[in-house]
Amino acid sequence: MKQFILYARKTVTSPDFSLDDLPGSGGRMDLVARCICNALWISHDLRRDSCIHVVACGSPNPPVVISFYGDKLRDVSPDERNIAAWIKKALAMKRKNPGISIRKLNFQQLVEELASEGNIFYILHEKGTDIARVKLKVDPVFILGDHIGLPKKEEKFVERFEHEKISLGSTSYLASQCITVLHYELDNAPVGI
Ligand SMILES: C[S@@+](CC[C@H](N)C(=O)[O-])C[C@H]1O[C@@H](n2cnc3c(N)ncnc32)[C@H](O)[C@@H]1O
């Protein structure tokens, strides 16, 4: 399983955001939706071996972990508005989708949970080791910051577990673009990853 964690410090934790204003009222819900799309969709199909966990830390009830699973998603289309609409329904506990879960969990609890399942963490950072020099292991969990980056405190916490800090180069990309590049690397990696 390929997993992504997106730390989204401003993303709202109530369904009271407007689908017409995802960046503002949603606390960068546009960024979140783009990351979900890039983590799970390919042309005409879903990546059934992938999932993404969004740690939403915005008001009014932070933190909340919103997870999307490629193997279980039903009726969601890859556009930002539709993904955001499903997040809205999930936060309102209205319509259930087997591929979406909402949990009252913080970043560190999520990391502990994934570490206990034997996963390996890769922290995405411009100043990490060049990805070309890293042999990615099976069951990778990639950790990305939002438009501001991953808080130092959370980065230090991940360092307690098996991890590596990796870079896609000195250019600072959007988190959603990083996800696409990571999938490309994994899609073209030798068998076993
Ligand atoms: C828009 S960037 C955040 C930039 C933010 N100004 C900072 O200093 O962290 C969002 C996230 O994408 C990831 N990222 C962006 N460019 C990267 C690169 N070249 N290599 C590795 N990760 C990158 C990092 O995880 C970063 O926190």
The ligand as an ORCA input file, in Angstrom:
! r2SCAN-3c Opt
* xyz 0 1
  C       4.287     24.238     -1.341
  S       5.363     23.217     -0.464
  C       5.580     24.141      0.997
  C       6.528     25.188      0.836
  C       6.744     25.906      2.136
  N       6.977     27.275      1.776
  C       7.894     25.321      2.913
  O       8.860     26.038      3.136
  O       7.831     24.169      3.332
  C       4.350     21.926      0.148
  C       5.081     20.689      0.537
  O       5.481     20.022     -0.645
  C       6.667     19.295     -0.392
  N       7.660     19.751     -1.367
  C       7.568     20.800     -2.224
  N       8.630     20.845     -3.046
  C       9.414     19.796     -2.717
  C      10.660     19.302     -3.219
  N      11.318     19.894     -4.191
  N      11.158     18.179     -2.649
  C      10.493     17.543     -1.645
  N       9.323     17.971     -1.144
  C       8.792     19.080     -1.655
  C       7.075     19.541      1.045
  O       6.584     18.472      1.842
  C       6.344     20.833      1.359
  O       6.054     20.945      2.735
*
